Amino acid sequence: MYIKMGFMRLKPDYQIELIPLLFQSLTNRSIPHQELLMGLIVYALQYVKIIPNMNENIIKYGLTDQPIIRNLFLNFLLNIILLPYNKPRNTTRTTQRSYIEPSQAPVDEVLFSTMDDAPSKEAEVFKQPYPCMNEQLYNRITEAIQTDDLNQVEKLKVAILKFLNGNIYSENDIIFHFVLATADSRYSVVLAAEHDIKRLTVAVDWNSMQHVQSLFEFFLGTSKTIKQQNADLIRNPSNTRIRLKLYSYLLKSRTASTIFPHAIQILYESLFGNSTNVRIKYFSLQFAQNMIQNAELNSLVGVSKLILHALEKILITETNKTHDASRLRSLTYVLIGKLSYRVPKLFSDDIRLTQQFFEALKIEDNECCLNIQEALTYYKFFFLSHNFSQNSNIYPSIKRLNLNGNTHLSDYAFNCLMTSFPNIESLHLLDIPLRSFINSNESRTVLTFENICSYIQKYHERIQELTISFDSSLSCDTQLKRLFIKIPTKLTYFHIDGTLNVSTLLHFLLLFDNHLKILIVGRLKLDHTGCQPLFAALCQYASNLKKLCVFLNIPMHFSATQQQKIRFPGT
C-alpha cells in the first residue's frame, strides 16, 4: 500500500532507479501484487531513456535469468497496449448469432453459423466488446496502472513501445506488441509502432506455430477447445481495426492457411461475421486462396464443401454494381476454378456452377469477365480429370467446347470429354498440333488426327463450328479430304491452322456448297494459276460467306511481277 501511494510521488530519476528492485520483487508474489508492481514499472517507463543495443539494458530490464517473470511482464505490457480508450457500456440483452466451432458442430451448423440465414440465439453480449480482452481483464489492468485517463493511457502505450524498441527482448517476444499497436486509434501510438515494425516482421518466422496460434487467438478470441483456469484469461475476438492488421501476417503464413478448423473459422468470420468490411472480405478471399493452394489434399477435401459454400454465398450476396463488389466476385470466380482443379470430385455431379459462370459472362464487367475466363481455364483441367470422365452424360446442355491451347490433351482424355458432352456442336482445337497414328500405349498422352477424324465423321450432321490445327509433319490436303468424306451439312464456321493447297480449298468450297459463313485458312499455298480460280469458286460456291481470312503462301521462285498477278489477276 505504501509503495502504491508513494512511488508515483517520487522524482522520475528515483523511479527509474527502483525499476530493477521492483523486478526482483515480482518473484513469489500473488497475481494482484505482481500486477500492481508491474503497473508501477510501466508508469516509470515513460521516463526511461533506452539506448538500443546496450548490454546494460539487457542486464537491468531483460530478466534473462527469470523467463517466467519475463513472459509475465511482456504479457502485461501487451494487455496495456490492448486497452480501449473508452470503456464499453453496460451489457444489454440482444439477439446475436452464436458462432459454433467447426470441430464441435455438424456440417450444416458450421455452414450457417455466421450467415444471414443462421438461426438466431439469445445471448448476453456487449454492444461494444473489449477487443482481444474481456471486462475482468480490463478492470484488473486499469486498477494496476491506477488510471483511466485517456491521455495518460496513450502516453503509457508510447512509452512501452519505445522501451521495447531498445533490443532488450527478442523479436519473437515482442512482435505482437507492435502488430497490435499499429491498430491503435491514437496516431502517436501507431507512429511509435510503425517506426520499427518492418524490421521486426522481417526477423520473424510467420510459419512458426507459436506465432500462428497467437494470430488465431487474437483474431478469433481464445479457442473454446482450450480449457482456461480463469475466466479473465479468455480473450474476446478482435475488432475490424485489428483484423485488418492481422491479415497482413496471416497472408504471409503458409502454415496458418493449412490448420483446420481455425482457418475455416477465420474465413467465415471475415465474410459473414459482425466485425468485417469490404477490405477484410477481400483479404479473407486471398486467405481462402492460400488454403486452396497450400493445404494437403486430404485436409482440403474435408473442408472443400465449407469453402465452396462460402464462395457461393459471396456470389449471391455481393451483387451490387460497385467496384468493390465486382472485385470480390472476380476473385471468387477464380477461387472456385482453383478449387475445381484441386478437388474435381466436388464439382463432378453438378453443372449449376458451370452454367452460372457462362451466364455471368453476359452481365459482368470486363474485369470480372477476364477473371471468369481464368476460372474456366481451371475448369478445363477438371473436365479432363478422371472423376469427371466417370460421370457420363451429365452435361448434355453444353454444346460448345473450347479446348484451344490445351497441348496436354490426349486421345483418351478427348474421348472421355466427348462421352461427358454428348451434344457438342462447336469444337475448337486450335494450337493443338494433331499427329498421325501412334502406339496404343501413347493414347493417354497424344491427340491424333485419326481420333478426331473418327469423331467428326460419326457426328458430321450436328457439327456447326470446327477449329483444327495440324502438326507440320502431316499433309493437310490428304488428311482434310479424309475428314470430310461425308458432307457436313450444318458446318458454317471452319478454321484450319495448317498449309493448304489452293486446289484442296476449291474442293472444299464445292463440297460445302454455300453452307459456310466464316472461313479462315492459316496458310494457303498458291500455284501458277494464282487466285483467279479461287475467286471464281467463291462466287459460285460461297455466296453466303460473310468472312474470309486467307494467309497466302506464294512460291519463292516466282518473280515480283508474277506474285503481283497471282494476288491480283487481271492487273
Buried (B, 14 or more C-beta within 10 A) or exposed (E): EEBEEEBEEEEEEEBBEBBBEBBEBBEEEEEEEBBBBBBBBBBBBBBBEBEEEEEEBBEBBBBEEBEEBBEBBBEBBBBBBBBBBEBBEEEEEEEEBEBBBBBEBEEEBBBBBBBEEBEEEEEEBBEEBBBBBBBBBBEBBBBBBBBBEEEBBBBBBBBBBBBBBBBBBEBBEBBBBBBBBBBBEBEEBBBBBEEBBEEBBEEBBBEEEEBBBBBBBBBBBBBBEEEEEEEBEBBBBBBBBBBBBBBBBBBBBBBBBBBBBBBBBBBBBBBBBBBBEBBBBBBBBBBBBBBBBBBEEEBBBBBBBBBBBBBBBBBEBBEEEEEBBBBBBBBBBBBBBBBBBBBBBBBBEEBEBBEBBEEBEEEBEEEBBBBBBBBBEBBBBBBBBEBBBEEEEBBEEBBEBBBEBBEEBBBBBBBBBBEBBEEBBBBBBBEBBBBEEBEEEBBEEBBBBBBBBEBBBEBBEBBBBBBBBBBEEBBBBEBBBEBBEEEBEEBBBBBBBBBBBBEBBBBBBEBBBEBBBBBBBBBBBBEEEBBEBBEEBBEEBBEEBEEEEBEBBBEEEBEEEBBBBBEEBEE
